[in-house]
Amino acid sequence: MICAPVVELSECILCEMCTDLCPSVFTMNENGYVQVEPLNVYPTEEVDEVIKNCPVDCIQWEDVL
C-alpha cells in the first residue's frame, strides 16, 4: 500500500506553512487552494514535519492504490 498526504480543504486556513516547508509536495493551485503534487514517492520526514506544524491539523497520510 502506498501512502500520500491529503489536505482537508474545508479545515485549511491557507496559512501556506505547508508550501513554505515542503514546496515539492504542497503547492497553491490557480484557485488559491493548497494541493498535493502527484509524486511516486513522498519525502516522509518533510511531510511529517508539515503535519506536525499545521496549525489546524488538516493534513494527514492516507492509503492510496
Buried (B, 14 or more C-beta within 10 A) or exposed (E): EEEBBEBEEEEBEEBEBBBEBBEEBBBBEEEEEBBBEEEEEBBEEBBBBBBEBBEEEBBEBEEEE
